[in-house]
Amino acid sequence: MDTVKKSIEVDVPVSTAYNQWTQFEEFPKFMKGVEEVRQLSDRRLHWRAEFAGVKREWDAEIIEQMPDKRIAWRSTSGPTNNGLVMFESIDGDRCRVTMEVQYDPQGLLENVADKLGFLSRHVETELKDFKEFIESRGKETGAWRGQIFEKEQPPEHYAGE
């Protein structure tokens, strides 16, 4: 499984960036290739996308969500992909958004695209498009501030946060 990690600084408060990222059904507005994201429950999402002419559908499960800090997911059907988006305040009006994606390329086309760095550039473009989207609005389209942990209790390293 390959991993891509990219970061971008965004000129909005960390809570604004985080709140927008929780609006999964809005992703097609700034993620090229994503045709639809349906939120089936607090934890479950259904994705429909087309990348490099290949249509894909998959389900994903949010395994960790901490307001203003992080959202982690893993696919439960379709192509294998896992990810994490982290939010870090730089100062009151700026933040850093870091996205890490793990994926398993399928077939010749995806393996060639992987070797050519397609996913790396795609993640970088998604972050730039997110930055443009949220900065042009100046505020989020909605928010969900709930917490999700893979197990019922938060991991030890989050105690007291």
C-alpha positions, 0 to 999 in steps of 0.5 A: 500500500502506498502513502501520500501526505500533503499540507497546505496553509489556509487563511481561515481559523482552524474551526472553519476549515474543520467544520467545512471538512465535516460537510462530506456531501459538499466535496464535489464542489472542490474535489475534482473527480468526486461526483457524489458523496452521500453521508449514510450515518455519522460514521458511514459514507458512500463515494462515487468518483471518476479518476483518469476515466475510471469510475469507482464507487466505494463505502468508507467508515470514519474511524476517528473524528476529533473537532478541530484536530483530525478525521480518519477513515478507511474504505469498507468496500471497493478500492482499498484506501485509508486516510487522515486529515489533520487540522492545526492552528497557526494563529487565530486566522490561519491553519494548516490542513494536512491530508495523508492517504494510503491506497492500493492501486488496482490494475495496469492503469492505476499502477502506471498512474501511481508510478507517475505521481498522479495521486500525489498531484491529485491530493495536492490539487484537492487541498489547493481547491479546498483552500480556494473554496473555503477562503472565497466563502470565508465561512463554512457551509455547515458543521458537525462537531461530534467525536468518533473513535474506532472503539468506544473510548478515546485512545490514551494519547487523547486523554485530556484533550 
